[in-house]
Amino acid sequence: MATAVIFPKVSLETDAGTISRWLKENGANVGQGEALFEIDGDKASVEVEAPTSGVVAHVRKAGEEVRVGEVVAQILQNGEQLEVPSKPVANQAPPANPASGRTDPAPRSTSPARIVATPLARRIAADKQIDLRGIRGSGPRGRIQKRDVVDRSVSATLSSLPAPETHLNAVWLQKEGPGTLIALHGFASDSNAWRGLLAAGRPRARMLAVDLPGHGRSPRTIPEDLDAICAMVEQRLAFEGVDEATFVGHSFGAAVVTRLASRGLVRVNSLLLISPAGLGPEIRHQFISGFVAAKQPSSLLPWLHELVFDPSLISEAFVRSVVEQRKDDGLSRALASLAERYFCDGTQTFSIRPDLERLRIPVRIIFGLQDRIIPSAHCHSLPGRVGLHAFRQCGHMPYLEQPELTLSLVNEMLALGRSDN
């Protein structure tokens, strides 16, 4: 017996939506639980799974607006034929005029042409204050889709960008490769941190490392929340011409790239999170305050040792580079302000768990089991789609402590990101 596939409710704000694309072609075999089609939701794209196994028979096309509860497909068994459900009453012809026997024409609308856009495109347009009336949609029947709004947003951003020296600082650590890798460092670090990973080899992609606000050579202003930081990162990526990439983030940077992926303004093909912040409230308050306040080698070294399982990994050159940074009083003040906002009273004041729940891209997490800064227990009860790699005899900096293994996972995520496309 054929099984009907109905359009689910994916938003509290609307009782209709759009199939952005079919993931199984008409007539294809599908297994129970396999992704069948994709919906552009308010926060992210949502995959809808097949309720049973069989042969897919499309009832509705991609790009059509569908009401919640309508049949969009049937899963047929051997020998079954598609049963087309009756169309909604709204689509039926108007009744005949009993006096004349003629059918009255539908009343002519005097309202402006209705803007046809996906819910996700509407949300992005509202966030970016973009008038949808000026956008030509690339979807079926001119429907405005996410990429249309993002293209307009990027064009507007590029035309209004301030001088490059006022952007977040970014460095291309590797300029050649089949893909793009964007790297965001952790709290009190900078883009140079990733050179420790590159000592193990080269990722199979070009690699851009971005200095977060209040770090490295980026502006010292501290944004009010993760979304504001993401907006600054998105602006820098627009300037670099990057509209899709695999992202890797460490600690606080991992929280930023997770929120960035959830926002949907930049296409994140896959995500690797290293010792991510934002999975729980606890963080070692003594380390945050002590590390920010320390300026001399003798006061910095004990805190740097806390970052790793094996203290011998903290070289004299590493210590000298941190000491040199602390000579910049503006940088030290910015770090103190950031710590007060995001790690107030020894508490992580933000959470990325809702963001992880929404993502439908390959995501993996690396955590050191001997992390003294963020408890590894924060990786308990992760969403089922998120993979976890727990490194033994490893602290808060897996990319420095086990660079070869970390690099292999980076390359795996690059490959997954390309295949997921």
Disulfide bonds with the S-S distance in Angstrom:
none
